[in-house]
């Protein structure tokens, strides 16, 4: 049946930044579709909470405290995941940070930190897990991009640069690994309301109102709006889609 092609039964997913927000919601959605999930982040308490939700959905969960910008930490996380599950089939590169400063006020250390977490982290984690996917001739790598993967915004210079970089990283890597059954794509999300930004949405109505005004659907995104696209890209149904940015943005990029 066609719906079976959207199932993830028997698969193992790895989610970075898995302790909360989009990461935790994505982990739960992957579990509800049938995958066991390894959650990677630095906050153990949040990881444990997200893991309990995965287990409540009837799937196995495994948590690993790791820093995605540290190569040794990433490699140790990979070894721990492979030791627990034996393989990893799906990688959701979700760990990321932003900086709301203007270009003129952005310290170089902050510039480097955002690049390290958003891009170097995705590179290190992908490099750690993709070889096993290639050996097994199946894999799904999904990067957490943004509507800003393809356009700019004031006071988000480094964030825009990294999200554009992730999209092109996916496009380039798709050529290297596609012959081995591994797809690499990016989710280009609009503002998704989570616990991390809920207060900002309330206190910065001009900024977020401008985003909503541009969107045909007339509202900001919710976690449920995003996770369906994540599951789709992780599933067998998306096996012929690679090197792409799938915009989940309420039409923001349509005009």
C-alpha positions, 0 to 999 in steps of 0.5 A: 500500500502507498501509505507503507512507503511513509513508514519508518519501521525498523529504521534508526534515526539520529536527532541532534539538538534533540532535547527540545523544540523542533528536535524533540518534536521531530524525534517524536514524529519519527518514532510515531512513524516507526523509528527508534531514535538516538537523541544527541544534545548537551542538556541531559535533563532535556534529552531524558524528557524527549526520550520518554516521549519516544518511549511512550510512542512505543519505540526505543530511545537512546540519549547521548550528551555530546557537543556537535562542534567537538570532533572527538565528542561527535565520534564518541556519540557515533560509537555510542549510537552504533553500540546501542542500535548497530546502525543509523539510517536517518540523520536529522541535523537540527542543532543550531543557534542564531544571533540577532545582532546587526552586522556592525555589532556582531563580534567575530567570536559570535560569528564563528560560534554560529558557524561552528554550531550550525555548519561545522556541527552538521559537517562533523555529525554527517561525516560520522554517520554517512559512511555506515549509510553508504555501506548499507546502501540506505540513508537519509540526511536532513538538515534544518534550514530556514526560509533564509536558506535562500534569501536575506534578512537584516540583523541575521547575517551570520544565521543567513550565511549558515542556513544558505551554507547548509542548503548548498552543503546538502546539494553538493553532498547529494552528488557524492552519496546518491549512488549509494542510496543516501539522500541529502535534503534541507528543510526550509522552515519559516518561524516555528513557534517553540518554547525557545521563541514564544516570548520573542514572538510576543515582545517583537510584534513588528518583526514577526508580524512582517513575516506573517504579512508575507505568508499566504496562510497568515500565521506563524508555523507550529511544530505539527506543520514541520514534522510531517515534512521531516518524516516524509524526507526520512521515508522510502517515499522520498527516495528519489528526492535529493539535494533539495530544499523543501520549504515549509513556510506557509508560502513565504518564499512563493512571492 
